[in-house]
Amino acid sequence: MIRDSLGVPLEPEEETPIGEDYYGDYIYDGDYIYNTPDGYVLESNVDRYIYENLGDSYQLFKQDM
């Protein structure tokens, strides 16, 4: 890490992943995740997970019941 003359870092520290989600995407400290029976799913992947594992969503109307 490069520092200035006073020892202050000139670049931010590189983030290190703390794990991987169901899809193999890295999980970083502070990420929002869902704990599913299949493992962790990042918030950004939850729609994909629901679609692939539970099916597509649709709008329901009273007359459809």
C-alpha positions in Angstrom: 0.0 0.0 0.0 1.3 3.4 -0.9 1.3 6.0 1.8 2.1 9.7 1.9 4.8 11.3 4.0 2.6 11.3 7.1 1.7 7.6 6.7 -1.8 8.2 5.4 -2.8 5.6 2.8 -3.2 7.1 -0.7 -5.4 4.3 -2.0 -8.3 2.5 -0.2 -7.5 -1.0 1.0 -8.6 -3.8 -1.4 -11.7 -5.5 -0.1 -11.4 -9.2 0.6 -14.4 -11.3 0.1 -15.7 -13.2 3.2 -17.6 -15.9 1.2 -19.5 -16.8 -1.9 -23.2 -17.0 -2.5 -25.3 -19.7 -4.2 -24.2 -18.4 -7.6 -20.5 -18.1 -6.8 -20.6 -14.3 -6.5 -18.3 -12.9 -3.8 -19.9 -11.7 -0.5 -18.2 -8.7 1.1 -18.4 -7.4 4.6 -21.7 -5.4 4.9 -23.5 -7.1 1.9 -27.1 -7.9 2.3 -27.8 -11.6 1.9 -30.7 -14.1 2.2 -30.0 -17.3 4.1 -31.8 -20.0 2.0 -31.9 -23.8 2.3 -29.4 -23.8 -0.6 -27.0 -21.4 1.0 -26.5 -17.6 1.0 -28.0 -15.6 -1.8 -26.9 -12.0 -2.4 -29.7 -9.4 -2.4 -28.8 -8.6 -6.0 -29.4 -12.3 -7.0 -32.6 -13.0 -5.0 -35.0 -12.3 -7.9 -33.0 -14.8 -10.0 -33.0 -17.4 -7.2 -36.8 -17.1 -6.7 -37.5 -17.4 -10.4 -35.2 -20.4 -10.8 -36.4 -22.2 -7.6 -40.0 -21.1 -7.0 -41.2 -20.1 -10.4 -42.2 -16.9 -12.1 -44.4 -14.3 -10.5 -47.6 -13.0 -11.9 -50.3 -10.5 -10.9 -53.4 -12.0 -9.3 -56.9 -10.6 -9.6 -60.0 -11.5 -7.7 -61.7 -13.0 -10.8 -58.8 -15.4 -11.2 -59.6 -17.1 -7.9 
